[in-house]
Amino acid sequence: MSILKNFSSPTPPALLAAAAVLAAGAWVLPAWLTFLLTLAFAKALVVLGVVIQMRAGLVSFGQALFYCVGGYGAGLGAQYLGLTDAFALLAVGTVAAVAVALVCGFLLTRYREIFYAMLTLALSMILYGVLVKSSALGSTDGFNVAPPSFLGWVPGGVEKKRAIYLLTVLIALGVALAFHRFLESGLGRVTEAVRENEIRVEYLGLSPRWLLFANYVAAAGVSALGGGLTALATGHIDPDMAFWTTSGEFVFIAILGGTGHVVAPFIGAIVFSVIRTFAIQEAPNLWQMTLGIILLALVLFLPKGLWSLVQRRRREIAATSGQPATEASQSPKGISSPISEKGVRA
Amino acid sequence: MSSFLAILIDGAIYASWLFLVAAGLTIIYGVMRVLNMAHGSFYAIGAYSAASLVGWYFSGEQQGSPYWSYALLVGCALVAGAIVGIAIEQGLLRFLHGRDEILMVIVTYALLLILEDATKLLWGVDPYFAWQPYRLLGQTAVGEGLRFANYDLALIAVSILIGLAAWFALNRTNKGRLLRAVIHDREIAVAMGVNVNAMFAATFAIGAVLGALAGALTAPAISVTPGIGVEVIVLAFAVVVVGGLGSIGGAAAGAVLVGLSRSFAVHVAPEVELFVIYGVMFLVLAIRPQGLFGQTLARRI
C-alpha cells in the first residue's frame, strides 16, 4: 500500500514524477502500449473538458465537436496551410476550437441540464453533417495527416511514434498542472457552487453565466488539443470524430474516472483503453454491452467514479496515521459527482 | 411546380416517419421525465423482429395472403415492444424514479449500448430485407413524372392515425386524464390516489411499443443493419426538442418542420441535408429554449 500513500502528497510533484516515469517508458514499453497510452492521454484531455463542465453541473453530449475541430484543424493545417510542425498544427486546431467556443458559448451558457446536453449534441451533429457532405475533405472517409516535424526535427521510423508519445505526455502534464491550479483556484471552486445553487452564486455578486462561459471555452481548448494529438498519432481523421457516440464515449470516461481530481480523467481513459483493447480482441460484438453494463454499475454503485476509491483509501490512511490528509480533508463533500447528489426532484 | 409538389410530398412522408419515431420518445419524457436514449434500440428491435418475421413469412410454403404480412409487422412490434419495455421498466427504471434527468439520460445511454449488442447477438450482423410489403402496394403517379410508393403514402395516414389516437387517449379517456394529472403534478396525483408506478410502467410500455412500431413499419423500406438505432435516436431527439419535450402536438409540429426543411434541402441543396435538421433544431432552441410547444419552468431557488 506504499504506492497509494504517495497519493496523499501534493499533486504537482506527483504529476511531474508520473510524467517523468511515463516519458522514460518511451524507451522501455512496447510500441503498442505507448501507442495505446498516446491515444488514452489524448482522449483524457477531451474528457478533462467534459469533467470541468460536469463540475459545473452541465453534461456535454457534444464534446466531440471540439475533438473533431482540433483534429481537422491539425489535418487542414497540414493539407492547406503547408504546416508540418506539430506545435503549429495543434495550435491551429486549438485556436479554431476556441474561436468556435467563443461564438457558441454565448448561446449555450443560457441553457442548463437536458437542454445543454441536447444543444451541445446538436452542434456536434451539425459539424458531422457538414463534414459528411463535403467531398473536398473526403466525406465519410476523411483524409490522412502526414507525420509532423518537431521544431525543425523530422523523426524517422520508430522515432516518429516515440516523439508523438513524448509530446502527448508533455502536453498532458502541462494541461494537468494548469487545470489542477484552476480547479483549486477560487474560480474553479465557484463553478461547483454554480452546480449546487446558481441563484445563490448570483446573490454573492458573481456571474454564473460568465463563469460557465469561461469554463466552456477552456473545455473547448483542451478538447481540441486532444483531437489534434489523436490526428497526429493515428495519422487519419474522419467525420466520426464528431458523431454523437464519440461524445458518449467521453461522457462514459468522465463518469468512469470521476470528477474529483485532475488525474481522474487520465485514469479513466487508460482503464477505458485497456478494457476496449481486450474486449474488442476477445469479443468484438460484446464490446458495447460490456461498456453499457459497466456504465450502469458505475452509476448505481460508484457514482463518483474510480477516483472515489483513491479518496476513500486516502481517508483511511489519514484516519489510521492520525493526521489529516491534505486534500481529502479540505473538501470532503465538495468533491462530488454532479449526477449523483442532486437527488429527488421536487 | 412539380418540384414544389415533390418537396411537399417528400416532406410529408419524411415528417410522418419522424413523427412515428418521435412519438414514443416524447410520451415517455412527458410522463416520466426520462429522455430515453434506448428508444433507438426499441426502433431497431422492432425493425429486426419485423424484417426477420416477414422474411420468414414470404420464404416458406405458407399459403396465406401476402396482405397478412402487414398484420405481422404490427403484431411483432406490439409484442417485442411490450416485452422489452416492461422488462426494462420493471427491471431497472422502477428503482430510479424521480432521479435527476441527466442521470436518466446516462442510464438510458447505457441501456442503448447494451441493447445494441443484444440485437447483434440475436440477429447477427448481416442485413435483413423485408421489401415484399413495400412492393405489394405499388406506386402512384402524381403530376407529371412524379411517382411515390403507396407504402410511403400509407405511412402518412398511419402516423396521423397514431397521433389522433394518442390525442384521444390523453384527452378523452379517463386513464388519459389521470395521466395528464400525473404529468402536471406527480405528488398531488399520488396524494389523490393515482397509482403512479402503474402509470409509469404502462407509459413506458406504450412508448416502447411505439418505438418498435416505427421500426417495424420502416423495415420494409430499408435494409435492416446494425446501427440503425443509433442513427435514429438523434433524429428523434431533434424532432422532440424542436416541438417541445413531452408534447405530442409538439412532436407533430417538430416532425413537420424538420421533415419539410429536410426535403427542401434534399431537392434544392443536397449538400446541406444533414446539416439542416440540426440547424433547425439549433435555431428553434436559440429562439425558444423550451421548444415550440414546451412549457417554461420557474427557476428554483
Interface residues (C-beta under 8 A of the other chain):
Chain A: V59 F61 L107 R110 Y111 E113 I114 F115 A117 M118 L119 L121 A122 L123 M125 I126 Y128 G129 V130 V132 K133 S134 N197 I199 R200 W244 T245 G248 V251 I255 N285 L286 W287 Q288 M289 L291 G292 I293 L295 L296 V299 P338 I339 S340 K342 G343 V344 R345 A346
Chain B: R33 L35 L92 G98 R99 D100 E101 I102 L103 V105 I106 V107 Y109 A110 L111 L112 L113 I114 L115 E116 D117 A118 K120 L121 V125 V230 V234 F237 A238 V241 L245 P270 E271 V272 E273 L274 F275 V276 I277 Y278 G279 M281 F282 L285 A286 P289 R299 R300 I301
